[in-house]
Amino acid sequence: MGLFNKFFGVIPPAKFAPVLAGLYTVIGLAFAILSFGRWIMPHAALDLTIPWGVVSLLLFFTGAYGLYATTKGNTWHHRQFVSASWGFLLMFLCWAIVYIAVEQHHVDDVNKGCALRNPDWEGTTKCDDGRKQGALIATILTVVGMVIGFYVTLVLNKWVSGLEWEEHLEKERRLDQWRSGHGANPNEKEVAVDVN
């Protein structure tokens, strides 16, 4: 399908992969700062906000490695970037499910803890609103992030698989030439000989 050969059916993977890695880096760093600074979840306990920061840092490092892999690396580095992207998606989904479940089903504990951490907030209304808003935002981000992330990683995976297949065919072609008496064995590495 053309939709999986190019990003959104029109953008070549080789050109967009570095841009995607750059987006991962910027988004990961931004959300890590927001999470560790508790600017986006002031109602939540540290054991709920810190994992978001860790997951965001994982995205940041995935993007940073992806920038190197897609600009200076070879096909092996591309494959590691794809593997790291799958790993991030798995971590993101697992923690999102835990966070949403806690916010939705441990109402009294979350609100009580929020009231203790924010004594200037009168009553638990603001805490409860923050809990509901946090769960809603997390649900939306999880659905959107997983759909987009799964799609772009599939496109990346197909692109890298194509590169690996081309390299395999080239190696087989060179092996055929060697077997027919033309060219060097591609499986043998050149060894420098010291004549001194």
C-alpha positions as CSV (number, residue, x, y, z in Angstrom):
1,M,0.0,0.0,0.0
2,G,1.2,3.5,-0.9
3,L,0.2,4.8,2.5
4,F,2.9,2.6,4.1
5,N,5.6,3.2,1.5
6,K,5.7,6.9,2.2
7,F,4.6,9.0,5.2
8,F,1.0,9.9,4.7
9,G,1.4,8.5,1.1
10,V,3.5,11.4,-0.2
11,I,6.6,12.1,1.9
12,P,9.7,9.8,1.2
13,P,10.9,8.1,4.4
14,A,14.5,9.0,3.8
15,K,13.7,12.7,3.9
16,F,11.1,12.6,6.7
17,A,12.9,10.2,9.1
18,P,15.3,12.9,10.4
19,V,12.4,15.4,10.8
20,L,10.5,12.7,12.8
21,A,13.5,12.1,15.0
22,G,13.8,15.8,15.6
23,L,10.1,16.0,16.6
24,Y,10.6,13.1,19.0
25,T,13.6,15.0,20.5
26,V,11.7,18.3,21.0
27,I,8.5,16.8,22.2
28,G,10.3,14.5,24.6
29,L,12.4,17.3,26.1
30,A,9.4,19.6,26.4
31,F,7.1,17.1,28.2
32,A,10.0,15.9,30.4
33,I,10.4,19.5,31.6
34,L,6.7,19.9,32.1
35,S,6.4,16.6,34.0
36,F,9.4,17.0,36.3
37,G,8.3,20.6,36.9
38,R,4.8,19.5,37.7
39,W,3.4,22.3,35.5
40,I,0.9,20.0,33.7
41,M,-0.2,17.8,36.6
42,P,-0.1,19.8,39.9
43,H,-2.9,17.7,41.3
44,A,-0.9,14.4,40.9
45,A,1.5,12.8,43.3
46,L,5.2,12.5,42.4
47,D,4.9,8.8,41.8
48,L,2.4,9.6,39.0
49,T,4.2,12.6,37.5
50,I,7.8,11.3,37.6
51,P,7.1,8.3,35.4
52,W,5.7,10.7,32.7
53,G,9.0,12.5,32.9
54,V,10.9,9.3,32.5
55,V,8.8,8.2,29.5
56,S,9.3,11.7,28.0
57,L,13.1,11.4,28.4
58,L,12.9,8.0,26.7
59,L,11.3,9.7,23.7
60,F,13.9,12.4,23.9
61,F,16.8,9.9,23.7
62,T,15.0,7.9,21.0
63,G,14.8,11.0,18.9
64,A,18.3,12.1,19.6
65,Y,19.6,8.7,18.5
66,G,17.3,8.8,15.6
67,L,18.8,12.1,14.4
68,Y,22.2,10.4,14.4
69,A,20.9,7.2,12.8
70,T,19.1,8.9,10.0
71,T,21.7,11.5,9.1
72,K,25.1,9.8,9.8
73,G,24.3,6.2,10.5
74,N,24.0,3.2,8.3
75,T,21.2,0.7,7.9
76,W,22.1,-1.0,11.1
77,H,21.6,2.3,13.0
78,H,18.3,2.8,11.2
79,R,17.1,-0.6,12.5
80,Q,18.1,0.3,16.1
81,F,16.1,3.5,15.7
82,V,13.1,1.5,14.7
83,S,13.5,-0.9,17.6
84,A,13.9,2.0,20.0
85,S,10.7,3.5,18.6
86,W,8.8,0.3,19.2
87,G,10.2,0.2,22.7
88,F,9.1,3.7,23.4
89,L,5.5,3.0,22.2
90,L,5.3,0.0,24.5
91,M,6.5,1.9,27.6
92,F,4.2,4.8,26.7
93,L,1.2,2.6,26.4
94,C,1.9,0.6,29.6
95,W,2.4,3.7,31.8
96,A,-0.5,5.6,30.2
97,I,-2.9,2.7,31.1
98,V,-1.6,2.7,34.7
99,Y,-1.9,6.4,35.1
100,I,-5.4,6.6,33.6
101,A,-6.6,3.7,35.8
102,V,-5.2,5.4,39.0
103,E,-6.8,8.7,38.1
104,Q,-10.2,7.1,37.2
105,H,-10.5,4.5,40.0
106,H,-8.6,5.9,43.0
107,V,-10.6,9.1,43.3
108,D,-10.5,9.5,47.1
109,D,-6.8,8.8,47.4
110,V,-5.9,11.1,44.5
111,N,-8.1,14.0,45.7
112,K,-6.9,13.6,49.3
113,G,-3.2,13.7,48.3
114,C,-3.9,16.7,46.0
115,A,-5.5,18.6,48.9
116,L,-2.4,18.0,51.0
117,R,0.0,19.1,48.3
118,N,-2.1,22.2,47.5
119,P,-3.4,23.6,50.8
120,D,-4.3,26.9,49.1
121,W,-6.9,25.2,47.0
122,E,-10.1,25.4,48.9
123,G,-12.0,22.0,49.2
124,T,-11.4,19.2,46.8
125,T,-13.3,20.6,43.8
126,K,-10.2,21.9,42.1
127,C,-8.4,18.7,42.8
128,D,-11.2,16.6,41.4
129,D,-11.4,18.8,38.3
130,G,-7.7,18.4,37.8
131,R,-7.9,14.6,38.2
132,K,-10.7,14.4,35.6
133,Q,-8.9,16.7,33.3
134,G,-5.6,14.8,33.7
135,A,-7.3,11.5,32.9
136,L,-9.1,13.0,29.9
137,I,-5.9,14.6,28.5
138,A,-3.9,11.4,29.1
139,T,-6.6,9.3,27.3
140,I,-6.6,11.7,24.3
141,L,-2.8,11.9,24.1
142,T,-2.5,8.1,24.5
143,V,-5.0,7.3,21.7
144,V,-3.6,10.0,19.3
145,G,0.0,9.2,20.2
146,M,-0.4,5.4,19.7
147,V,-2.2,5.8,16.4
148,I,0.3,8.2,14.9
149,G,3.3,6.5,16.6
150,F,2.3,3.0,15.4
151,Y,1.7,4.3,11.9
152,V,5.0,6.2,11.5
153,T,7.0,3.4,13.1
154,L,5.4,0.9,10.6
155,V,6.5,3.2,7.7
156,L,10.0,3.5,9.2
157,N,10.1,-0.3,9.6
158,K,9.0,-1.0,6.0
159,W,11.6,1.6,4.8
160,V,14.5,0.0,6.8
161,S,13.4,-3.5,5.8
162,G,13.6,-2.4,2.1
163,L,17.2,-1.0,2.7
164,E,18.2,-4.3,4.3
165,W,16.8,-6.3,1.4
166,E,18.6,-4.1,-1.1
167,E,21.9,-4.7,0.8
168,H,21.2,-8.4,0.9
169,L,20.6,-8.5,-2.9
170,E,23.7,-6.5,-3.5
171,K,25.8,-8.9,-1.4
172,E,24.3,-11.9,-3.3
173,R,25.2,-10.2,-6.6
174,R,28.8,-9.7,-5.5
175,L,28.9,-13.3,-4.3
176,D,27.7,-14.6,-7.7
177,Q,30.4,-12.5,-9.4
178,W,33.1,-13.9,-7.0
179,R,31.9,-17.5,-7.6
180,S,32.2,-16.9,-11.4
181,G,35.7,-15.7,-11.0
182,H,35.2,-12.0,-11.1
183,G,35.7,-9.7,-8.1
184,A,36.6,-10.3,-4.5
185,N,34.7,-12.4,-1.9
186,P,32.4,-9.9,-0.2
187,N,32.5,-12.0,3.0
188,E,36.2,-11.5,3.4
189,K,37.5,-8.3,5.0
190,E,40.6,-6.7,3.7
191,V,43.5,-7.2,6.0
192,A,46.2,-4.6,6.1
193,V,49.7,-6.2,5.7
194,D,52.7,-4.7,7.4
195,V,55.6,-5.1,5.0
196,N,58.2,-3.7,7.5
